[in-house]
């Protein structure tokens, strides 16, 4: 299964790429589904399921409390990249 998210228009022009793998710390905007329009930071990534958890996207549990909702990575657009990882910074600067 492929695991990636589209880049926003300005990031596409800057890095000359259409999509990248989301990582914890990236800012994203949800463009499809029940939570469409919500923006937030990625808090958890699950590559095997192809999902990301976004800060501020949660559901009430029946027994009380809240649970984060996994969002398919194809349903989000990355608006800001996290460059905590040196290798990621290198890869994107080589292409950009």
C-alpha positions as CSV (number, residue, x, y, z in Angstrom):
1,X,0.0,0.0,0.0
2,X,1.3,3.5,-0.9
3,X,1.4,6.0,1.9
4,X,1.6,9.7,1.0
5,X,-0.3,13.0,1.1
6,X,-0.6,15.8,-1.4
7,X,1.4,19.0,-0.8
8,X,-0.3,22.4,-0.8
9,X,0.2,24.5,-4.0
10,X,2.9,26.8,-2.6
11,X,4.9,23.7,-1.2
12,X,4.6,22.0,-4.6
13,X,6.2,25.0,-6.3
14,X,8.9,25.3,-3.7
15,X,9.9,21.6,-3.5
16,X,8.9,20.5,-7.0
17,X,7.0,17.5,-5.7
18,X,3.4,16.6,-5.7
19,X,3.3,14.5,-2.6
20,X,5.4,13.3,0.4
21,X,5.0,10.9,3.3
22,X,3.4,12.7,6.3
23,X,5.4,12.7,9.5
24,X,4.6,13.7,13.1
25,X,4.8,17.5,13.3
26,X,3.5,18.3,9.8
27,X,0.6,20.7,9.6
28,X,-2.3,19.4,7.5
29,X,-5.8,20.4,6.3
30,X,-8.4,17.7,5.9
31,X,-10.0,17.9,2.4
32,X,-12.4,14.9,2.5
33,X,-14.8,13.2,4.8
34,X,-16.6,14.0,8.0
35,X,-13.9,16.4,9.3
36,X,-13.4,18.3,6.1
37,X,-11.9,21.8,6.5
38,X,-10.2,21.1,9.9
39,X,-6.5,22.1,10.1
40,X,-4.1,20.7,12.7
41,X,-0.7,19.0,13.4
42,X,-0.1,15.3,12.8
43,X,0.2,13.6,16.2
44,X,0.5,10.0,15.1
45,X,1.3,8.1,11.9
46,X,0.3,4.5,11.0
47,X,2.0,3.6,7.7
48,X,0.6,0.0,7.7
49,X,-3.0,1.3,7.8
50,X,-2.2,4.4,5.7
51,X,-3.7,6.7,8.4
52,X,-2.7,9.8,10.4
53,X,-4.1,11.2,13.6
54,X,-4.6,15.0,13.5
55,X,-4.6,17.2,16.6
56,X,-8.2,18.3,17.4
57,X,-9.9,15.5,15.5
58,X,-11.5,13.2,18.1
59,X,-14.8,11.5,19.0
60,X,-16.6,11.1,22.3
61,X,-16.4,7.5,23.6
62,X,-19.6,5.8,25.1
63,X,-17.9,5.3,28.5
64,X,-16.7,8.9,28.6
65,X,-13.5,10.5,27.4
66,X,-12.3,11.0,23.8
67,X,-10.5,9.0,21.2
68,X,-8.5,10.3,18.2
69,X,-10.0,9.5,14.8
70,X,-7.6,8.0,12.2
71,X,-7.8,9.9,8.9
72,X,-6.6,8.3,5.6
73,X,-3.4,10.0,4.4
74,X,-4.9,10.5,1.0
75,X,-7.6,12.7,2.5
76,X,-5.3,15.4,3.8
77,X,-3.2,18.1,2.2
78,X,0.1,19.0,3.9
79,X,0.3,22.8,4.4
80,X,3.6,23.0,6.4
81,X,6.4,20.5,6.6
82,X,8.4,19.5,9.7
83,X,12.1,19.4,9.2
84,X,13.2,17.7,12.5
85,X,14.6,14.8,10.4
86,X,17.9,15.8,8.7
87,X,17.4,13.2,6.0
88,X,14.0,14.5,5.1
89,X,15.4,18.0,4.8
90,X,18.2,16.8,2.6
91,X,15.9,14.9,0.3
92,X,13.5,17.8,-0.2
93,X,16.3,20.4,-0.7
94,X,18.0,18.2,-3.3
95,X,14.8,18.2,-5.4
96,X,13.8,21.7,-4.6
